[in-house]
Amino acid sequence: MKTKSAILASVIVILGVTAILANSKKGTSSFGENTATVESLNERLSTLEERVAKLESENQRLRSALLKREPGALVPKENWKEFKHNGETIYAIPLNNNKELE
C-alpha cells in the first residue's frame, strides 16, 4: 500500500513539475524584447560607470586634501585635555565649551 502511494505521489510531482516548466516556456519573451532590455541595461551600465568614475575622482581629491593637512595645524583651546595614545596626541574636548560651568 505504501509503495502504491509513493508511486502515485511521484507521478503527481513529476506531472506538476512538467506543467510548471511548460508554462514557464510559454512566458519567455521574444528576441526583440530581449534586445530592448539589453540596450536599456547597457545604457544604465554606462551611466553607472560614469558615476563611479566621478565618485572615484572625488574620493582621490579628498584623500589628497587630507594628506596635505599639516599635523601641527590644530590649535587646542585652553579647556581641552591632552592625552597620548599609541604615540598620537588626542584631545578630550568638553561637551560644553563654557569655562564658567567648570
TIRO-2110 file (N, C-alpha, C; in Angstrom, 1 decimal):
// TIRO-2110
0.8, -1.2, 0.0, N, 1, A
0.0, 0.0, 0.0, CA, 1, A
0.9, 1.3, 0.0, C, 1, A
2.0, 1.2, 0.8, N, 2, A
2.9, 2.4, 0.9, CA, 2, A
3.5, 2.6, -0.5, C, 2, A
3.9, 1.5, -1.2, N, 3, A
4.5, 1.6, -2.4, CA, 3, A
3.6, 2.3, -3.5, C, 3, A
2.3, 1.9, -3.5, N, 4, A
1.4, 2.5, -4.4, CA, 4, A
1.3, 4.0, -4.2, C, 4, A
1.2, 4.4, -2.9, N, 5, A
1.0, 5.8, -2.6, CA, 5, A
2.3, 6.6, -2.9, C, 5, A
3.5, 5.9, -2.8, N, 6, A
4.7, 6.6, -3.1, CA, 6, A
4.8, 6.8, -4.6, C, 6, A
4.4, 5.8, -5.4, N, 7, A
4.4, 5.9, -6.8, CA, 7, A
3.4, 6.9, -7.3, C, 7, A
2.2, 7.0, -6.7, N, 8, A
1.2, 8.0, -7.1, CA, 8, A
1.7, 9.4, -6.8, C, 8, A
2.3, 9.5, -5.6, N, 9, A
2.9, 10.9, -5.2, CA, 9, A
4.0, 11.3, -6.2, C, 9, A
4.8, 10.3, -6.6, N, 10, A
5.9, 10.6, -7.5, CA, 10, A
5.4, 11.1, -8.9, C, 10, A
4.3, 10.4, -9.4, N, 11, A
3.7, 10.7, -10.6, CA, 11, A
3.1, 12.1, -10.6, C, 11, A
2.4, 12.4, -9.5, N, 12, A
1.8, 13.7, -9.3, CA, 12, A
2.9, 14.8, -9.3, C, 12, A
4.0, 14.6, -8.6, N, 13, A
5.1, 15.6, -8.6, CA, 13, A
5.7, 15.8, -9.9, C, 13, A
5.9, 14.7, -10.6, N, 14, A
6.5, 14.8, -12.0, CA, 14, A
5.6, 15.5, -12.9, C, 14, A
4.3, 15.3, -12.9, N, 15, A
3.3, 16.0, -13.7, CA, 15, A
3.3, 17.5, -13.3, C, 15, A
3.3, 17.7, -12.1, N, 16, A
3.3, 19.1, -11.6, CA, 16, A
4.5, 19.9, -12.1, C, 16, A
5.7, 19.3, -12.0, N, 17, A
6.9, 20.0, -12.4, CA, 17, A
6.9, 20.2, -13.9, C, 17, A
6.4, 19.2, -14.7, N, 18, A
6.3, 19.3, -16.1, CA, 18, A
5.3, 20.4, -16.5, C, 18, A
4.2, 20.5, -15.8, N, 19, A
3.3, 21.6, -16.1, CA, 19, A
3.9, 23.0, -15.8, C, 19, A
4.6, 23.1, -14.7, N, 20, A
5.2, 24.4, -14.4, CA, 20, A
6.3, 24.7, -15.4, C, 20, A
7.1, 23.8, -15.8, N, 21, A
8.1, 24.0, -16.8, CA, 21, A
7.5, 24.4, -18.2, C, 21, A
6.4, 23.7, -18.6, N, 22, A
5.8, 24.0, -19.8, CA, 22, A
5.2, 25.4, -19.8, C, 22, A
4.7, 25.8, -18.7, N, 23, A
4.1, 27.2, -18.5, CA, 23, A
5.2, 28.2, -18.6, C, 23, A
6.3, 27.9, -18.0, N, 24, A
7.4, 28.9, -18.0, CA, 24, A
8.0, 29.1, -19.4, C, 24, A
8.0, 28.1, -20.2, N, 25, A
8.5, 28.2, -21.6, CA, 25, A
7.6, 29.1, -22.4, C, 25, A
6.3, 29.1, -22.1, N, 26, A
5.3, 30.0, -22.8, CA, 26, A
5.5, 31.4, -22.5, C, 26, A
6.0, 31.7, -21.2, N, 27, A
6.1, 33.0, -20.8, CA, 27, A
7.4, 33.7, -21.2, C, 27, A
8.3, 33.1, -21.9, N, 28, A
9.5, 33.7, -22.3, CA, 28, A
9.3, 34.8, -23.4, C, 28, A
10.0, 35.8, -23.3, N, 29, A
9.8, 36.9, -24.3, CA, 29, A
10.5, 36.6, -25.6, C, 29, A
10.1, 37.3, -26.6, N, 30, A
10.7, 37.1, -27.9, CA, 30, A
12.1, 37.8, -28.0, C, 30, A
12.8, 37.6, -29.1, N, 31, A
14.2, 38.1, -29.2, CA, 31, A
14.2, 39.6, -29.3, C, 31, A
13.2, 40.3, -29.9, N, 32, A
13.1, 41.7, -30.0, CA, 32, A
13.0, 42.4, -28.6, C, 32, A
12.2, 41.8, -27.7, N, 33, A
12.1, 42.4, -26.4, CA, 33, A
13.4, 42.2, -25.6, C, 33, A
14.1, 41.1, -25.8, N, 34, A
15.4, 40.9, -25.1, CA, 34, A
16.4, 41.9, -25.6, C, 34, A
16.4, 42.2, -26.9, N, 35, A
17.3, 43.2, -27.4, CA, 35, A
17.1, 44.6, -26.8, C, 35, A
15.8, 45.0, -26.6, N, 36, A
15.5, 46.2, -26.0, CA, 36, A
16.0, 46.2, -24.5, C, 36, A
15.8, 45.1, -23.8, N, 37, A
16.2, 45.0, -22.5, CA, 37, A
17.7, 45.1, -22.4, C, 37, A
18.4, 44.5, -23.3, N, 38, A
19.9, 44.5, -23.3, CA, 38, A
20.4, 46.0, -23.5, C, 38, A
19.7, 46.7, -24.5, N, 39, A
20.1, 48.0, -24.8, CA, 39, A
19.9, 48.9, -23.6, C, 39, A
18.7, 48.8, -22.9, N, 40, A
18.5, 49.6, -21.7, CA, 40, A
19.5, 49.3, -20.6, C, 40, A
19.8, 48.0, -20.5, N, 41, A
20.8, 47.7, -19.4, CA, 41, A
22.2, 48.2, -19.8, C, 41, A
22.6, 48.2, -21.1, N, 42, A
23.8, 48.8, -21.5, CA, 42, A
23.9, 50.3, -21.2, C, 42, A
22.7, 51.0, -21.5, N, 43, A
22.7, 52.4, -21.2, CA, 43, A
22.8, 52.7, -19.7, C, 43, A
22.2, 51.9, -18.9, N, 44, A
22.3, 52.0, -17.4, CA, 44, A
23.7, 51.7, -16.9, C, 44, A
24.3, 50.7, -17.5, N, 45, A
25.7, 50.4, -17.2, CA, 45, A
26.6, 51.5, -17.5, C, 45, A
26.5, 52.2, -18.6, N, 46, A
27.4, 53.3, -19.0, CA, 46, A
27.1, 54.5, -18.0, C, 46, A
25.9, 54.7, -17.7, N, 47, A
25.6, 55.8, -16.7, CA, 47, A
26.2, 55.5, -15.3, C, 47, A
26.1, 54.2, -14.9, N, 48, A
26.7, 53.9, -13.6, CA, 48, A
28.2, 53.9, -13.7, C, 48, A
28.8, 53.6, -14.8, N, 49, A
30.3, 53.7, -14.9, CA, 49, A
30.7, 55.1, -14.8, C, 49, A
30.0, 56.0, -15.4, N, 50, A
30.3, 57.5, -15.4, CA, 50, A
30.2, 58.0, -13.9, C, 50, A
29.2, 57.5, -13.2, N, 51, A
29.0, 57.9, -11.8, CA, 51, A
30.1, 57.4, -10.9, C, 51, A
30.5, 56.2, -11.2, N, 52, A
31.6, 55.6, -10.4, CA, 52, A
32.9, 56.3, -10.7, C, 52, A
33.2, 56.7, -11.9, N, 53, A
34.4, 57.4, -12.3, CA, 53, A
34.4, 58.8, -11.6, C, 53, A
33.2, 59.4, -11.5, N, 54, A
33.1, 60.7, -10.9, CA, 54, A
33.4, 60.6, -9.4, C, 54, A
32.8, 59.6, -8.8, N, 55, A
33.0, 59.4, -7.3, CA, 55, A
34.4, 59.0, -7.0, C, 55, A
35.1, 58.2, -7.8, N, 56, A
36.4, 57.8, -7.6, CA, 56, A
37.4, 59.1, -7.7, C, 56, A
37.1, 59.9, -8.6, N, 57, A
37.9, 61.2, -8.7, CA, 57, A
37.7, 62.1, -7.5, C, 57, A
36.4, 62.1, -7.1, N, 58, A
36.1, 62.9, -5.9, CA, 58, A
36.8, 62.3, -4.6, C, 58, A
36.8, 61.0, -4.6, N, 59, A
37.5, 60.3, -3.5, CA, 59, A
39.0, 60.6, -3.5, C, 59, A
39.6, 60.6, -4.7, N, 60, A
41.0, 60.8, -4.8, CA, 60, A
41.3, 62.3, -4.4, C, 60, A
40.4, 63.2, -4.8, N, 61, A
40.6, 64.6, -4.4, CA, 61, A
40.6, 64.8, -2.9, C, 61, A
39.6, 64.2, -2.3, N, 62, A
39.5, 64.3, -0.8, CA, 62, A
40.7, 63.6, -0.1, C, 62, A
41.2, 62.5, -0.6, N, 63, A
42.3, 61.9, 0.0, CA, 63, A
43.6, 62.7, -0.1, C, 63, A
43.8, 63.4, -1.3, N, 64, A
44.9, 64.2, -1.4, CA, 64, A
44.8, 65.4, -0.5, C, 64, A
43.6, 65.9, -0.3, N, 65, A
43.4, 67.1, 0.6, CA, 65, A
43.7, 66.7, 2.0, C, 65, A
43.3, 65.5, 2.4, N, 66, A
43.6, 65.0, 3.8, CA, 66, A
45.1, 64.8, 4.0, C, 66, A
45.8, 64.3, 3.0, N, 67, A
47.2, 64.0, 3.1, CA, 67, A
48.0, 65.3, 3.2, C, 67, A
47.5, 66.4, 2.6, N, 68, A
48.2, 67.7, 2.6, CA, 68, A
48.1, 68.4, 3.9, C, 68, A
47.1, 68.0, 4.8, N, 69, A
46.9, 68.6, 6.0, CA, 69, A
48.1, 68.5, 6.9, C, 69, A
48.6, 69.5, 7.5, N, 70, A
49.8, 69.5, 8.4, CA, 70, A
49.4, 69.1, 9.8, C, 70, A
50.2, 68.2, 10.4, N, 71, A
49.9, 67.7, 11.7, CA, 71, A
49.8, 68.9, 12.8, C, 71, A
50.5, 69.9, 12.6, N, 72, A
50.5, 71.0, 13.6, CA, 72, A
49.5, 72.0, 13.3, C, 72, A
48.5, 71.8, 12.4, N, 73, A
47.5, 72.8, 12.1, CA, 73, A
46.5, 73.0, 13.2, C, 73, A
46.3, 72.0, 14.0, N, 74, A
45.3, 72.0, 15.1, CA, 74, A
45.8, 72.8, 16.3, C, 74, A
45.1, 73.9, 16.7, N, 75, A
45.4, 74.7, 17.8, CA, 75, A
44.4, 74.4, 18.9, C, 75, A
44.8, 73.7, 20.0, N, 76, A
43.9, 73.3, 21.0, CA, 76, A
43.5, 74.5, 21.9, C, 76, A
42.3, 74.5, 22.4, N, 77, A
41.8, 75.6, 23.2, CA, 77, A
42.3, 75.2, 24.7, C, 77, A
42.1, 76.2, 25.6, N, 78, A
42.7, 76.1, 26.9, CA, 78, A
42.0, 75.0, 27.7, C, 78, A
40.7, 74.7, 27.5, N, 79, A
40.0, 73.7, 28.3, CA, 79, A
40.0, 72.3, 27.7, C, 79, A
40.7, 72.1, 26.6, N, 80, A
40.9, 70.8, 26.1, CA, 80, A
41.9, 70.0, 26.9, C, 80, A
41.7, 68.7, 27.1, N, 81, A
42.7, 68.0, 27.9, CA, 81, A
43.5, 67.1, 26.9, C, 81, A
44.8, 67.1, 27.0, N, 82, A
45.6, 66.4, 26.1, CA, 82, A
46.0, 65.0, 26.6, C, 82, A
45.9, 64.0, 25.7, N, 83, A
46.3, 62.7, 26.1, CA, 83, A
47.2, 62.1, 24.9, C, 83, A
48.0, 61.1, 25.3, N, 84, A
48.8, 60.4, 24.3, CA, 84, A
48.2, 59.0, 24.2, C, 84, A
48.0, 58.5, 23.0, N, 85, A
47.5, 57.2, 22.7, CA, 85, A
48.2, 56.6, 21.5, C, 85, A
49.0, 55.6, 21.7, N, 86, A
49.7, 55.0, 20.5, CA, 86, A
50.6, 56.0, 19.8, C, 86, A
51.2, 56.9, 20.6, N, 87, A
52.1, 57.9, 20.1, CA, 87, A
51.4, 59.0, 19.4, C, 87, A
50.1, 59.1, 19.4, N, 88, A
49.4, 60.2, 18.8, CA, 88, A
48.8, 61.0, 19.9, C, 88, A
48.7, 62.3, 19.6, N, 89, A
48.1, 63.2, 20.6, CA, 89, A
46.6, 63.3, 20.3, C, 89, A
45.9, 63.1, 21.4, N, 90, A
44.4, 63.1, 21.4, CA, 90, A
43.9, 64.1, 22.4, C, 90, A
42.9, 64.9, 22.0, N, 91, A
42.4, 65.9, 22.9, CA, 91, A
41.0, 65.5, 23.3, C, 91, A
40.7, 65.6, 24.6, N, 92, A
39.4, 65.4, 25.1, CA, 92, A
38.7, 66.8, 25.2, C, 92, A
37.7, 66.9, 24.4, N, 93, A
37.0, 68.2, 24.3, CA, 93, A
35.7, 68.1, 25.1, C, 93, A
35.5, 69.0, 26.0, N, 94, A
34.3, 69.0, 26.8, CA, 94, A
33.1, 69.3, 25.9, C, 94, A
32.0, 68.7, 26.3, N, 95, A
30.8, 68.9, 25.5, CA, 95, A
30.3, 70.3, 25.6, C, 95, A
30.4, 70.9, 26.8, N, 96, A
30.1, 72.3, 26.9, CA, 96, A
31.4, 73.1, 27.0, C, 96, A
31.6, 73.9, 26.0, N, 97, A
32.9, 74.6, 25.9, CA, 97, A
32.9, 75.9, 26.8, C, 97, A
32.0, 76.0, 27.7, N, 98, A
31.9, 77.2, 28.6, CA, 98, A
32.9, 77.0, 29.8, C, 98, A
33.8, 77.9, 30.0, N, 99, A
34.7, 77.8, 31.1, CA, 99, A
34.0, 78.1, 32.4, C, 99, A
33.0, 78.9, 32.4, N, 100, A
32.2, 79.3, 33.6, CA, 100, A
31.6, 78.1, 34.3, C, 100, A
31.2, 77.1, 33.5, N, 101, A
30.5, 76.0, 34.1, CA, 101, A
31.4, 74.9, 34.7, C, 101, A
32.7, 75.0, 34.5, N, 102, A
33.7, 74.0, 35.0, CA, 102, A
33.9, 74.1, 36.5, C, 102, A
END
